[in-house]
Amino acid sequence: MQATRLLTIIVFSLATACGGSTTVTGTDNTPAPLSATIDGAAWSSHLPSASYTNNLVVVAGVDNAITTTVTFGFGATAPGTYSVGFANTNAGTGIVVKGGKSWGTSLQGGTGSVTLTTLTAHHLVGTFTFNAVASGGGATGTSVVTNGKFDITF
């Protein structure tokens, strides 16, 4: 439980921090380094933040309109598939925040995974999907995140 609280603090810190560096120019024709489909709508972040420290992977991004944030984090030591669902053993969590409402995977009913194909001290590549349950701000139901992908150099 303490690891989940620590991860949540780190995740929210990264989500509100400025920046992360990428080679993306931010034009509409350039693929974003972090993208997904959220509740059936395309979403992307052209300037996500990421870190890999003490075997903890954290990725956070906000869209250009600054209306939706996606954040996920988990413990990892090598490329592979990691759970971010409820009651996982690697402190994993996935969070969606839209308009002050939030959904999370670390609550009962939350499911999801992240597959890392590249994991280095300064580069993360992979895919993700999760179903996050309502957790705050008057959110209801489940936020479904599919087709998630990331390729972030930091």
Contacts in CASP RR format, 6 or more apart in sequence:
PFRMAT RR
TARGET T0000
AUTHOR 0000-0000-0000
METHOD contacts of the structure
MODEL  1
MQATRLLTIIVFSLATACGGSTTVTGTDNTPAPLSATIDGAAWSSHLPSA
SYTNNLVVVAGVDNAITTTVTFGFGATAPGTYSVGFANTNAGTGIVVKGG
KSWGTSLQGGTGSVTLTTLTAHHLVGTFTFNAVASGGGATGTSVVTNGKF
DITF
3 91 0 8 1.000
4 91 0 8 1.000
4 92 0 8 1.000
4 93 0 8 1.000
4 106 0 8 1.000
6 91 0 8 1.000
7 56 0 8 1.000
7 58 0 8 1.000
7 73 0 8 1.000
7 74 0 8 1.000
7 91 0 8 1.000
7 92 0 8 1.000
7 93 0 8 1.000
8 93 0 8 1.000
8 95 0 8 1.000
8 106 0 8 1.000
10 56 0 8 1.000
10 58 0 8 1.000
10 73 0 8 1.000
11 58 0 8 1.000
11 60 0 8 1.000
11 71 0 8 1.000
11 72 0 8 1.000
11 73 0 8 1.000
11 93 0 8 1.000
11 94 0 8 1.000
11 95 0 8 1.000
12 71 0 8 1.000
14 49 0 8 1.000
14 50 0 8 1.000
14 51 0 8 1.000
14 58 0 8 1.000
14 59 0 8 1.000
14 60 0 8 1.000
14 71 0 8 1.000
15 49 0 8 1.000
15 60 0 8 1.000
15 61 0 8 1.000
15 62 0 8 1.000
15 69 0 8 1.000
15 71 0 8 1.000
15 95 0 8 1.000
15 97 0 8 1.000
17 49 0 8 1.000
17 60 0 8 1.000
19 47 0 8 1.000
19 48 0 8 1.000
19 49 0 8 1.000
20 47 0 8 1.000
20 48 0 8 1.000
20 49 0 8 1.000
20 50 0 8 1.000
20 152 0 8 1.000
20 154 0 8 1.000
21 153 0 8 1.000
21 154 0 8 1.000
22 33 0 8 1.000
22 46 0 8 1.000
22 47 0 8 1.000
22 48 0 8 1.000
22 152 0 8 1.000
22 153 0 8 1.000
22 154 0 8 1.000
23 153 0 8 1.000
24 30 0 8 1.000
24 31 0 8 1.000
24 32 0 8 1.000
24 33 0 8 1.000
24 46 0 8 1.000
24 47 0 8 1.000
26 32 0 8 1.000
26 46 0 8 1.000
26 47 0 8 1.000
30 46 0 8 1.000
32 44 0 8 1.000
32 45 0 8 1.000
32 46 0 8 1.000
32 48 0 8 1.000
33 45 0 8 1.000
33 46 0 8 1.000
33 48 0 8 1.000
33 150 0 8 1.000
33 151 0 8 1.000
33 152 0 8 1.000
33 153 0 8 1.000
34 44 0 8 1.000
34 45 0 8 1.000
34 48 0 8 1.000
34 59 0 8 1.000
34 61 0 8 1.000
34 70 0 8 1.000
34 149 0 8 1.000
34 150 0 8 1.000
34 152 0 8 1.000
35 42 0 8 1.000
35 43 0 8 1.000
35 44 0 8 1.000
35 45 0 8 1.000
35 147 0 8 1.000
35 148 0 8 1.000
35 149 0 8 1.000
35 150 0 8 1.000
36 43 0 8 1.000
36 44 0 8 1.000
36 70 0 8 1.000
36 128 0 8 1.000
36 145 0 8 1.000
36 146 0 8 1.000
36 147 0 8 1.000
36 148 0 8 1.000
36 149 0 8 1.000
37 43 0 8 1.000
37 145 0 8 1.000
37 146 0 8 1.000
37 147 0 8 1.000
37 148 0 8 1.000
38 68 0 8 1.000
38 70 0 8 1.000
38 96 0 8 1.000
38 98 0 8 1.000
38 143 0 8 1.000
38 144 0 8 1.000
38 145 0 8 1.000
39 143 0 8 1.000
39 144 0 8 1.000
40 144 0 8 1.000
40 146 0 8 1.000
43 63 0 8 1.000
43 68 0 8 1.000
43 70 0 8 1.000
44 63 0 8 1.000
44 64 0 8 1.000
45 61 0 8 1.000
45 62 0 8 1.000
45 63 0 8 1.000
45 70 0 8 1.000
46 64 0 8 1.000
47 61 0 8 1.000
48 59 0 8 1.000
48 60 0 8 1.000
48 61 0 8 1.000
48 150 0 8 1.000
48 152 0 8 1.000
49 58 0 8 1.000
49 59 0 8 1.000
49 60 0 8 1.000
49 61 0 8 1.000
49 154 0 8 1.000
50 57 0 8 1.000
50 58 0 8 1.000
50 59 0 8 1.000
50 60 0 8 1.000
50 124 0 8 1.000
50 150 0 8 1.000
50 152 0 8 1.000
50 154 0 8 1.000
51 57 0 8 1.000
51 58 0 8 1.000
51 154 0 8 1.000
52 58 0 8 1.000
52 76 0 8 1.000
52 119 0 8 1.000
52 120 0 8 1.000
52 121 0 8 1.000
52 122 0 8 1.000
52 124 0 8 1.000
55 75 0 8 1.000
55 76 0 8 1.000
55 77 0 8 1.000
56 73 0 8 1.000
56 74 0 8 1.000
56 75 0 8 1.000
56 76 0 8 1.000
56 91 0 8 1.000
57 73 0 8 1.000
57 74 0 8 1.000
57 75 0 8 1.000
57 76 0 8 1.000
57 82 0 8 1.000
57 114 0 8 1.000
57 116 0 8 1.000
57 119 0 8 1.000
57 124 0 8 1.000
58 71 0 8 1.000
58 72 0 8 1.000
58 73 0 8 1.000
59 71 0 8 1.000
59 72 0 8 1.000
59 73 0 8 1.000
59 124 0 8 1.000
59 150 0 8 1.000
59 152 0 8 1.000
60 69 0 8 1.000
60 70 0 8 1.000
60 71 0 8 1.000
60 72 0 8 1.000
61 69 0 8 1.000
61 70 0 8 1.000
61 71 0 8 1.000
62 68 0 8 1.000
62 69 0 8 1.000
63 69 0 8 1.000
67 98 0 8 1.000
67 99 0 8 1.000
68 96 0 8 1.000
68 97 0 8 1.000
68 98 0 8 1.000
68 99 0 8 1.000
69 95 0 8 1.000
69 96 0 8 1.000
69 97 0 8 1.000
69 98 0 8 1.000
70 94 0 8 1.000
70 95 0 8 1.000
70 96 0 8 1.000
70 145 0 8 1.000
71 94 0 8 1.000
71 95 0 8 1.000
71 97 0 8 1.000
72 84 0 8 1.000
72 92 0 8 1.000
72 93 0 8 1.000
72 94 0 8 1.000
72 95 0 8 1.000
72 114 0 8 1.000
72 128 0 8 1.000
72 130 0 8 1.000
73 84 0 8 1.000
73 91 0 8 1.000
73 92 0 8 1.000
73 93 0 8 1.000
73 94 0 8 1.000
73 114 0 8 1.000
74 82 0 8 1.000
74 83 0 8 1.000
74 84 0 8 1.000
74 88 0 8 1.000
74 90 0 8 1.000
74 91 0 8 1.000
74 92 0 8 1.000
74 93 0 8 1.000
74 114 0 8 1.000
75 82 0 8 1.000
75 90 0 8 1.000
75 91 0 8 1.000
75 92 0 8 1.000
76 82 0 8 1.000
76 90 0 8 1.000
76 116 0 8 1.000
76 119 0 8 1.000
78 116 0 8 1.000
78 119 0 8 1.000
79 116 0 8 1.000
79 117 0 8 1.000
79 118 0 8 1.000
79 119 0 8 1.000
80 115 0 8 1.000
80 116 0 8 1.000
80 117 0 8 1.000
81 113 0 8 1.000
81 114 0 8 1.000
81 115 0 8 1.000
81 116 0 8 1.000
82 88 0 8 1.000
82 90 0 8 1.000
82 92 0 8 1.000
82 113 0 8 1.000
82 114 0 8 1.000
82 115 0 8 1.000
82 116 0 8 1.000
83 89 0 8 1.000
83 90 0 8 1.000
83 92 0 8 1.000
83 112 0 8 1.000
83 113 0 8 1.000
84 92 0 8 1.000
84 93 0 8 1.000
84 94 0 8 1.000
84 105 0 8 1.000
84 106 0 8 1.000
84 112 0 8 1.000
84 113 0 8 1.000
84 114 0 8 1.000
84 128 0 8 1.000
84 130 0 8 1.000
85 92 0 8 1.000
85 93 0 8 1.000
85 94 0 8 1.000
85 105 0 8 1.000
85 106 0 8 1.000
85 109 0 8 1.000
85 110 0 8 1.000
85 111 0 8 1.000
85 112 0 8 1.000
85 113 0 8 1.000
85 130 0 8 1.000
86 105 0 8 1.000
86 106 0 8 1.000
86 107 0 8 1.000
86 108 0 8 1.000
86 109 0 8 1.000
86 110 0 8 1.000
86 111 0 8 1.000
92 105 0 8 1.000
92 106 0 8 1.000
93 104 0 8 1.000
93 105 0 8 1.000
93 106 0 8 1.000
94 104 0 8 1.000
94 105 0 8 1.000
94 106 0 8 1.000
94 112 0 8 1.000
94 130 0 8 1.000
94 132 0 8 1.000
95 102 0 8 1.000
95 103 0 8 1.000
95 104 0 8 1.000
95 105 0 8 1.000
95 132 0 8 1.000
95 135 0 8 1.000
96 102 0 8 1.000
96 103 0 8 1.000
96 104 0 8 1.000
96 132 0 8 1.000
96 143 0 8 1.000
96 145 0 8 1.000
97 103 0 8 1.000
98 143 0 8 1.000
100 137 0 8 1.000
101 134 0 8 1.000
101 136 0 8 1.000
101 137 0 8 1.000
101 138 0 8 1.000
101 139 0 8 1.000
102 134 0 8 1.000
102 135 0 8 1.000
102 136 0 8 1.000
102 137 0 8 1.000
102 139 0 8 1.000
103 132 0 8 1.000
103 133 0 8 1.000
103 134 0 8 1.000
103 135 0 8 1.000
103 139 0 8 1.000
103 141 0 8 1.000
103 142 0 8 1.000
103 143 0 8 1.000
104 110 0 8 1.000
104 132 0 8 1.000
104 133 0 8 1.000
104 135 0 8 1.000
104 143 0 8 1.000
105 111 0 8 1.000
105 112 0 8 1.000
105 130 0 8 1.000
105 131 0 8 1.000
105 132 0 8 1.000
105 133 0 8 1.000
107 133 0 8 1.000
107 135 0 8 1.000
108 133 0 8 1.000
109 131 0 8 1.000
109 133 0 8 1.000
110 130 0 8 1.000
110 131 0 8 1.000
110 132 0 8 1.000
110 133 0 8 1.000
110 142 0 8 1.000
111 130 0 8 1.000
111 131 0 8 1.000
112 128 0 8 1.000
112 129 0 8 1.000
112 130 0 8 1.000
112 131 0 8 1.000
113 128 0 8 1.000
113 129 0 8 1.000
113 130 0 8 1.000
114 126 0 8 1.000
114 127 0 8 1.000
114 128 0 8 1.000
115 126 0 8 1.000
115 127 0 8 1.000
115 128 0 8 1.000
116 124 0 8 1.000
116 125 0 8 1.000
116 126 0 8 1.000
117 125 0 8 1.000
117 126 0 8 1.000
117 127 0 8 1.000
118 124 0 8 1.000
118 125 0 8 1.000
118 126 0 8 1.000
118 151 0 8 1.000
122 153 0 8 1.000
122 154 0 8 1.000
123 152 0 8 1.000
123 153 0 8 1.000
123 154 0 8 1.000
124 150 0 8 1.000
124 151 0 8 1.000
124 152 0 8 1.000
124 154 0 8 1.000
125 150 0 8 1.000
125 151 0 8 1.000
125 152 0 8 1.000
126 149 0 8 1.000
126 150 0 8 1.000
126 151 0 8 1.000
127 148 0 8 1.000
127 149 0 8 1.000
127 150 0 8 1.000
128 145 0 8 1.000
128 148 0 8 1.000
128 149 0 8 1.000
128 150 0 8 1.000
129 145 0 8 1.000
129 146 0 8 1.000
129 147 0 8 1.000
129 148 0 8 1.000
130 145 0 8 1.000
131 142 0 8 1.000
131 143 0 8 1.000
131 144 0 8 1.000
131 145 0 8 1.000
132 142 0 8 1.000
132 143 0 8 1.000
132 145 0 8 1.000
133 141 0 8 1.000
133 142 0 8 1.000
134 140 0 8 1.000
134 141 0 8 1.000
134 142 0 8 1.000
134 143 0 8 1.000
END
